[in-house]
Amino acid sequence: MLNSDQTEIDLPPTHSESESVFSDCGGGRAGGTEDAGGVGLCAQSRIAEPGEAVKKDLQHLSREERRRRRRATAKYRTAHATRERIRVEAFNMAFAELRKLLPTLPPDKKLSKIEILRLAICYISYLNHVLDV
């Protein structure tokens, strides 16, 4: 959403890099501006880094707005989802290990995470009581 002081120019481009190169050249491969190496003459006038123009547009934004836009990218969301999956898997493995240490009847009874924690608290209390006696 645009703030009152932002313009549409602030938004990142919606087309791919290859489209912008060919649209700037006026046609693409059939335009006749390619040299023997397969690179169009217009490609030489491009900015050295693909994201440099976007970076210049984003420099005037606040730190929070830049962070929000970065987090909105598909690459960031995919990386975040992968990290979250790894974290949840490690969390579940820790609960499984704790569950193996707790005595219950039957031993293979399925317990929720809160039940595992409560049972662990009770078992630790019991073990402390046994040591004190």
C-alpha positions, 0 to 999 in steps of 0.5 A: 500500500502506498503512503501519501508521500510515496509514488508508484515509482517506489514499487519494485518492478513487476516484470522479469529482468530479461523482459526489461532488457528486451523491451528497452531494446525495442524487440528482443532477439529479432531486433537485429541489434545482437552481435556475434556473441549473442548479446544485444547492444542494448544489454551493454547499456544496462546497469552493472548489477541487476538489483542496483536500480531497485536498491536506489529506489528503496534507499529513501524508505525507512528501515522498517519499510525496506525490511517489510518489502524484503520479507515479501519476496518469494525467496525470503518466504521460502528460506523462512519456511525452510528454517521454520520446518527445521526448527519445528522438527528439532523441537519435535525430536526434543519432545520425543527424546523427553518422552522416551525418558518418562515412565507411563503405562502403557509405555507407547501411549501417545502424549501431547506436548503439554502432557509430556511437560507436566509428566516430566515435572511430576517425574522430576519432583518424584526423583527429587523426593526419592533422593531426599529420603 
